[in-house]
Structures are given as C-alpha cells and as structure tokens.
Amino acid sequence: MADYYHDILKYLLEKGGASKEIVISGYLKQIMGDNANDPGSLMELGNTIGRLRGRNYIAPNYTPIFGHTGNGFTHNTLDDHPNFSLRLTQDGHDYISNSLKESKELQLLERQTLSIEATNDLSRSVFTSTIRLNDEVIPKFNKTQKRLGILTLVVAAISLVSISLSTYYASKGVTSEDIESLRQQLQSNKISLDSMRQVQKEIDSSLLKAVKDSFYVKRH
C-alpha cells in the first residue's frame, strides 16, 4: 500500500521546505503509477490530503475531490488538476523532519545491532575454535611430536652405534663384507631418519592447516 502521507511531506520538504508552494500533480501521478486513474486510489489520495490539511501539515491552493464526480469532472483525476499545488507548513516541516531523523536513527541502530550480532557470532566461533584447538588439535600434535621425538632419538642412537661399530671393526681388520653390511645398515638408518623428518614436515603442515581451519568459520 502506497504511503502517500509521508511521500507528500518528504517531497515538499525536498523541493522547498516550509512556506513554499509546490505544484505536485506530476509527482502524485508518478507515485501512483498504474493507479493514477483508479477511482479508489484517487479517493485514498484525496483522503490523505484531507488528513494532512486537518493536522495543519500542508496548505493546498484548493481541495480537489479526487476520485469523485463533481465540478464538471467524471472522476477528478490528476490530469484534471495539472496545477494542483501544496505548501508545507512549519508544523508539517517539523513533523516530517523529526520523522526522517527517527527513521535514520532507527536504521543506524538496526545496522549497529546486526553488526554487534555478527561480531558476537564470530567471537563465539573463534572462542569455540580456540577451545577445540587447545583441547583437541594441540594435544594430538604434542602427542605425535613426542612419539616422533622418541623415534628420532632411537634412529639417531642406532646410527651412532653403527658408526661406532664400523670404526671399531675397521680398526680390528674386519672383512670388506662386514664393512658392506654395516654400510647397508647405516643407509637403512639414514632412510628411516629421512622418513621421520618427512613425517615431521607433514605434521607441521597439518597443524598449520588445523590452526587456520579453526579460525576460518563457515558463514551461512
């Protein structure tokens, strides 16, 4: 339903403010659109103008009987009154100015409320993610890190023992076959250590991804 009441006051305020007479027929026809020649809509417009005049918000140059027969017109459309004009009174100026101010303040309050709600939602999501990170991700990471550290120490110890044995056997004149066997053992140990390092790299990457994922909350 058209809000002719406030539309008329806002138009008069924008075009001239208080005490300036404005020809308004064209604007009224524009906001009525397809209903500009509809008797019912014209009567509604006429009633609205009557209410505005009754509250001393406007002063028309005359009062057409929109939508009704009379004064030689069949329906009294806006085409029949091309020079119909209105003047915004001081009371009308004060009313619509305050109404627009309140509307803007309400819109601002609504935007601020939505912003606060969105911030609170994000804060709750970040808090939840942080709790999950502390309770689930990091403990799992630390546990894996601990196991990896032990395995790395074991491999390093085996390698150290193998090197020591190789040096010892070399000083005792062991055969080339013994040396080759030890060399193969060292190579195997090196492969195991490299494998442990690769696992370490993958864990570091997984942790970084888990941290990022925990803070990037999917929005609906």
Residue, then its C-alpha position, 0 to 999 in steps of 0.5 A: m500500500a502506497d504511503y502517500y502521507h509521508d511521500i507528500l511531506k518528504y517531497l515538499l520538504e525536498k523541493g522547498g521546505a516550509s512556506k513554499e508552494i509546490v505544484i505536485s500533480g506530476y509527482l502524485k501521478q508518478i507515485m501512483g503509477d498504474n493507479a493514477n486513474d483508479p477511482g479508489s486510489l484517487m479517493e485514498l489520495g484525496n483522503t490523505i490530503g484531507r488528513l494532512r490539511g486537518r493536522n495543519y501539515i500542508a496548505p493546498n491552493y484548493t481541495p480537489i475531490f479526487g476520485h469523485t464526480g463533481n465540478g464538471f469532472t467524471h472522476n477528478t483525476l490528476d490530469d484534471h488538476p495539472n496545477f494542483s499545488l501544496r505548501l508545507t507548513q512549519d508544523g508539517h516541516d517539523y513533523i516530517s523532519n523529526s520523522l526522517k531523523e527517527s527513521k535514520e536513527l532507527q536504521l543506524l541502530e538496526r545496522q549497529t545491532l546486526s553488526i554487534e550480532a555478527t561480531n558476537d557470532l564470530s567471537r563465539s566461533v573463534f572462542t569455540s575454535t580456540i577451545r577445540l584447538n587447545d583441547e583437541v588439535i594441540p594435544k594430538f600434535n604434542k602427542t605425535q611430536k613426542r612419539l616422533g621425538i622418541l623415534t628420532l632419538v632411537v634412529a639417531a642412537i642406532s646410527l651412532v652405534s653403527i658408526s661406532l661399530s664400523t670404526y671399531y671393526a675397521s680398526k680390528g681388520v674386519t672383512s670388506e663384507d662386514i664393512e658392506s653390511l654395516r654400510q647397508q645398515l647405516q643407509s637403512n638408518k639414514i632412510s628411516l631418519d629421512s622418513m621421520r623428518q618427512v613425517q615431521k614436515e607433514i605434521d607441521s603442515s597439518l597443524l598449520k592447516a588445523v590452526k587456520d581451519s579453526f579460525y576460518v568459520k563457515r558463514h551461512 
